[in-house]
Amino acid sequence: MDNKFFDEIFNAYYKPVISFIYGYVGSFEESKDLAQDVFISVFKNYGKLKEKEKLKSWIFKIASNKSVSFLRWRKIRNFLSLDSIEEEKEECYLKNLIDKSQNAEEFIVKNEFIKKILKKLSDKERIILLLRAQGFSVKDISSIRNISEATVKVHIFNAKNKLKDDLEGL
Amino acid sequence: MKKYKLEDLKEIPLSDSFISEQKKEVFKKIISNREFKFKKYALPSLAAAALLVILFLKKPQQPKPIYSDDSIYFYQSMDMLEYMDILESVSEEELK
């Protein structure tokens, strides 16, 4: 993969990828590292991708696999009480990274709300809802997560049911 | 009151400067990965070279000593000592 093409891919997918990881993992600092890993994998393995038209699904497959593995590891780490996320510090850090044209205060309020409601979901429901928010179809999600379409539908149904009082348009 | 939509989960409005900084970091890691790869490829030849150096520098083993007559005698007398109590317990009459 040449650098110019990678540049285009990075510009097109970095924001959605880090947002997706952040929604699932819940810590921006850790999401930043994971997103870097995702794009390193994309750069290294692009040549192996046979269906180039499925680039977006492929990138999100890498992102979701890395996020799921990370969360598993973090659960063990937290169980062993090695360390935990300092949410206040995180909030401040994220606020400084927001585009100046946007209302950072408003974003933080929205972000906190979304983080709170996402906690109502199981890990599986959360990852599927986040992929849905990225515009993937049930078929795409089934291929990204390597599960049946019926399972995807069940998780979407359950997630929507849990969040119907919190989010619009579900 | 419902304020937000599912689409609100889609994108964090990150600044362009942060994104280009991240891009640079990723490139840096990709390059350092490549350097590491080169080192990995070089490992077999480095290992072979190290082995040759070790073999070359290793001192030749000392040849096994050829026993002198004295030392053989010493070992023979050791064998005798093992049977000394048996010999001593045999009465003189029996030996006659």
Interface residues (C-beta under 8 A of the other chain):
Chain A: N3 D7 F10 N11 Y14 K15 P16 I18 S19 Y22 G23 K32 A35 Q36 F39 I40 F43 K44 L94 L97 I98 D99 K100 S101 Q102 F107 K110 N111 F113 I114 L118 L129 L130 R132 A133 Q134 G135 D165 D166 L167 E168 G169 L170
Chain B: K2 K3 Y4 K5 L6 E7 D8 L9 K10 E11 I12 P13 L14 S15 D16 F18 I19 Q22 K23 E25 V26 F27 K29 I30 N33
